Amino acid sequence: MKIARAELLARGGEVRYGRIAEDRFYPFDGSPFEQPLASLSELPPLPLAEVRLLAPCRPTKVLAIGRNYAAHAAEHGAEVPKEPLLFLKPPSAVVGPGDPIVLTPLSQQVEHEAELVVVIGRRARHLRPEDALAAVLGYTGGNDVTARDLQRRDGQWSRAKGFDTFCPLGPWIETDLDPADQVVECLVNGQVRQRGHTRDLVFDVPHLLAYASAVMTLEPGDVLMTGTPAGVSPLAAGDVVVVRVSGIGELVNPVHGG
């Protein structure tokens, strides 16, 4: 099932969760983060042309993993971590499909990072790898936009990865997906810049969920960005960035000057 969060243009801009099927949006009378999917009733559907897709969830926190593809670590001359390299992006960085990535004048090297993103469906703590996926609602695409020069200069990553608009998510949440068998790509102006496969993750999704939930409580709607493959490169105003994850779809964002 494709679960989206959308502004209903034909209904006064009301925002609802719903499912997408056959080019129509079926609004839910409720939230999939507050009640089971099977218990949600549906309102009359709308053509997709009458809705604006938003970021598919509103996380209390965005967890992310650094250097989780060996080739990406190598392109920066860094070692592969012996345990997951966990960091946070602020919820204020989250934007949705079609929203602009706004460059900052504080950086001269803002880069894309295409990723498979895990969306948490229920409150979870101390998950075990063997049952961690039970806490997952589904998966979406994400772009861990990074000011690379600030990342190198600061020695920690909060500023480099925390600017407003530096966390596009979408276009929707796919509930039926094998996170270990997907292709992750990034295209800039139609040219493929990144292409990797989730089978090459250093730490797989169950391991990451267990690791993160041992540190902090995962809340419904939180997201876990699983790392980016090799091929990151700078963005410029006027670019159009596409994050493509097989089994999910395309997240498209224009790049604007700051």
Phi and psi in degrees as a GROMACS rama.xvg file:
@    title "Ramachandran Plot"
@    xaxis  label "Phi"
@    yaxis  label "Psi"
@TYPE xy
-96.8698  112.089  LYS-2
-103.593  127.392  ILE-3
-125.644  164.227  ALA-4
-120.41  127.538  ARG-5
-143.369  151.51  ALA-6
-90.425  124.076  GLU-7
-87.1732  96.7005  LEU-8
-63.1161  -32.9297  LEU-9
-81.9011  -3.29288  ALA-10
-126.81  42.9976  ARG-11
73.518  19.5421  GLY-12
80.898  14.5201  GLY-13
-59.7705  141.08  GLU-14
-106.82  128.397  VAL-15
-142.819  153.868  ARG-16
-81.0348  156.993  TYR-17
-173.552  -177.544  GLY-18
-113.739  152.973  ARG-19
-110.558  129.479  ILE-20
-154.325  132.554  ALA-21
51.7873  48.7151  GLU-22
61.4344  26.7693  ASP-23
-132.966  153.489  ARG-24
-109.924  122.94  PHE-25
-106.046  99.6746  TYR-26
-65.8576  141.204  PRO-27
-86.5439  148.371  PHE-28
-92.3029  65.6464  ASP-29
147.141  -170.547  GLY-30
-121.384  136.615  SER-31
-70.0107  -9.53782  PRO-32
-92.0339  -4.47086  PHE-33
-117.882  -17.3189  GLU-34
-151.207  159.041  GLN-35
-61.2926  146.004  PRO-36
-55.5414  -39.6673  LEU-37
-65.3263  -20.9918  ALA-38
-93.9108  -2.91762  SER-39
-83.1515  125.503  LEU-40
-86.1654  163.438  SER-41
-116.663  144.638  GLU-42
-89.5547  169.481  LEU-43
-57.0336  140.01  PRO-44
-72.9902  161.404  PRO-45
-127.763  147.59  LEU-46
-61.4598  146.452  PRO-47
-58.845  -26.7083  LEU-48
-65.8836  -15.3724  ALA-49
-103.109  12.5328  GLU-50
-131.956  156.645  VAL-51
-117.426  117.195  ARG-52
-69.1395  134.852  LEU-53
-109.355  175.946  LEU-54
-51.7977  134.333  ALA-55
-71.7739  -5.89564  PRO-56
-155.188  169.514  CYS-57
-122.366  85.6401  ARG-58
-70.5017  145.45  PRO-59
-75.7388  -22.6427  THR-60
-156.279  150.175  LYS-61
-112.755  110.142  VAL-62
-91.5518  143.344  LEU-63
-141.672  157.316  ALA-64
-123.061  127.978  ILE-65
-94.421  147.539  GLY-66
53.7447  45.5799  ARG-67
-96.3839  3.78464  ASN-68
-120.307  127.8  TYR-69
-58.9277  -37.7449  ALA-70
-66.1899  -34.5306  ALA-71
-69.1862  -41.4687  HIS-72
-59.3149  -42.0302  ALA-73
-65.0841  -37.032  ALA-74
-68.899  -14.4921  GLU-75
-106.728  8.21506  HIS-76
65.2629  29.7162  GLY-77
-111.624  153.774  ALA-78
-78.1966  152.331  GLU-79
-72.3074  128.016  VAL-80
-62.6456  150.226  PRO-81
-81.2296  -17.0676  LYS-82
-142.75  161.601  GLU-83
-55.2121  136.267  PRO-84
-94.2434  95.7496  LEU-85
-94.9861  133.836  LEU-86
-144.567  173.513  PHE-87
-121.989  145.306  LEU-88
-113.788  145.915  LYS-89
-74.6628  147.829  PRO-90
-57.203  -26.5686  PRO-91
-67.0807  -12.3567  SER-92
-81.6597  -13.0504  ALA-93
-74.7938  130.812  VAL-94
-134.347  173.768  VAL-95
-114.975  -170.919  GLY-96
-59.2006  134.758  PRO-97
83.135  -15.3056  GLY-98
-73.1881  147.335  ASP-99
-76.9631  144.545  PRO-100
-85.7621  119.135  ILE-101
-101.195  116.636  VAL-102
-67.2216  153.59  LEU-103
-108.736  139.737  THR-104
-69.0395  -8.12156  PRO-105
-79.719  -9.22255  LEU-106
-130.891  143.918  SER-107
-106.411  4.08278  GLN-108
-149.296  78.6018  GLN-109
-94.3012  127.212  VAL-110
-122.482  155.263  GLU-111
-86.9127  152.497  HIS-112
-146.297  99.6693  GLU-113
-76.8867  138.335  ALA-114
-149.37  149.937  GLU-115
-77.5068  133.873  LEU-116
-120.434  132.355  VAL-117
-93.8059  132.571  VAL-118
-109.541  121.516  VAL-119
-76.9213  135.382  ILE-120
-104.67  -20.4208  GLY-121
-146.353  158.708  ARG-122
-62.6205  133.112  ARG-123
-146.61  142.429  ALA-124
-147.617  142.346  ARG-125
53.7252  49.5458  HIS-126
-68.9696  150.303  LEU-127
-100.93  144.917  ARG-128
-53.3513  -37.0123  PRO-129
-69.7492  -19.9952  GLU-130
-126.893  13.0773  ASP-131
-63.9074  -33.8447  ALA-132
-67.2759  -15.2491  LEU-133
-66.4024  -18.8949  ALA-134
-88.5345  -0.610125  ALA-135
-96.1705  131.129  VAL-136
-79.7476  -41.8097  LEU-137
175.596  -158.409  GLY-138
-138.437  149.185  TYR-139
-141.431  179.79  THR-140
-96.9732  156.6  GLY-141
-152.495  159.995  GLY-142
-130.157  108.705  ASN-143
-84.6436  70.967  ASP-144
-59.1841  134.973  VAL-145
-137.897  130.487  THR-146
-83.367  95.0549  ALA-147
-63.989  -38.0411  ARG-148
-65.8598  -36.8913  ASP-149
-71.4576  -35.1039  LEU-150
-60.1126  -44.5427  GLN-151
-68.0089  -39.276  ARG-152
-71.8961  -39.854  ARG-153
-78.527  -30.2527  ASP-154
80.4556  -8.29014  GLY-155
-141.066  168.182  GLN-156
-111.062  2.47451  TRP-157
-61.3474  -47.5679  SER-158
-68.8824  -44.9636  ARG-159
-61.057  -31.1535  ALA-160
-111.674  3.6493  LYS-161
-108.027  2.31757  GLY-162
-62.9506  149.442  PHE-163
-52.2954  138.38  ASP-164
77.9522  3.76916  THR-165
-87.9899  17.9158  PHE-166
-143.361  68.4786  CYS-167
-64.127  137.368  PRO-168
-132.103  144.413  LEU-169
143.639  -169.177  GLY-170
-83.5032  -19.1084  PRO-171
-155.736  178.786  TRP-172
-102.564  122.828  ILE-173
-97.4937  119.721  GLU-174
-84.791  -19.0527  THR-175
-112.299  88.0882  ASP-176
-152.707  140.177  LEU-177
-94.2525  109.03  ASP-178
-67.9657  -13.1896  PRO-179
-91.3071  1.64617  ALA-180
-141.019  54.3376  ASP-181
-132.819  148.195  GLN-182
-93.5503  134.555  VAL-183
-116.648  125.021  VAL-184
-132.424  154.434  GLU-185
-129.714  130.658  CYS-186
-117.98  136.997  LEU-187
-121.047  118.184  VAL-188
54.5679  37.7649  ASN-189
85.069  -6.08369  GLY-190
-99.0015  129.901  GLN-191
-70.4932  122.391  VAL-192
-105.538  -34.811  ARG-193
-129.629  143.173  GLN-194
-154.506  119.576  ARG-195
-143.948  175.344  GLY-196
-130.266  137.484  HIS-197
-67.4134  -13.7122  THR-198
-66.0964  -17.3503  ARG-199
-93.5216  5.18661  ASP-200
-57.5929  135.488  LEU-201
-63.8264  -45.5351  VAL-202
-119.384  123.842  PHE-203
-76.699  173.552  ASP-204
-60.7785  -47.4486  VAL-205
-57.3495  -40.68  PRO-206
-63.1597  -43.3586  HIS-207
-63.4872  -41.4168  LEU-208
-65.3409  -41.782  LEU-209
-63.6688  -42.9719  ALA-210
-62.9672  -48.9462  TYR-211
-66.8737  -40.2769  ALA-212
-74.1288  -12.9828  SER-213
-76.1058  -17.6636  ALA-214
-97.5801  -43.9899  VAL-215
-146.903  156.232  MET-216
-72.4628  130.659  THR-217
-91.7488  126.176  LEU-218
-102.299  153.29  GLU-219
-54.8637  131.046  PRO-220
93.3239  -12.5746  GLY-221
-65.4196  156.012  ASP-222
-128.053  151.609  VAL-223
-125.157  113.283  LEU-224
-85.2193  129.575  MET-225
-94.6464  0.602886  THR-226
112.183  160.768  GLY-227
-118.548  143.523  THR-228
-74.8455  174.32  PRO-229
-65.1481  158.814  ALA-230
112.478  9.25465  GLY-231
-60.5755  146.969  VAL-232
-156.695  163.064  SER-233
-69.1117  152.856  PRO-234
-109.272  154.132  LEU-235
-135.307  154.078  ALA-236
-54.9183  135.103  ALA-237
98.4485  -15.6422  GLY-238
-66.908  157.21  ASP-239
-123.308  123.334  VAL-240
-107.151  132.324  VAL-241
-121.22  121.353  VAL-242
-99.2655  122.955  VAL-243
-121.624  121.247  ARG-244
-119.771  122.58  VAL-245
-59.1193  142.196  SER-246
84.6256  -9.87679  GLY-247
-118.451  -68.4292  ILE-248
147.463  -157.632  GLY-249
-115.731  134.328  GLU-250
-106.408  115.755  LEU-251
-114.486  130.236  VAL-252
-141.29  130.427  ASN-253
-77.5206  160.726  PRO-254
-112.601  126.198  VAL-255
-112.875  152.762  HIS-256
-71.0925  151.912  GLY-257
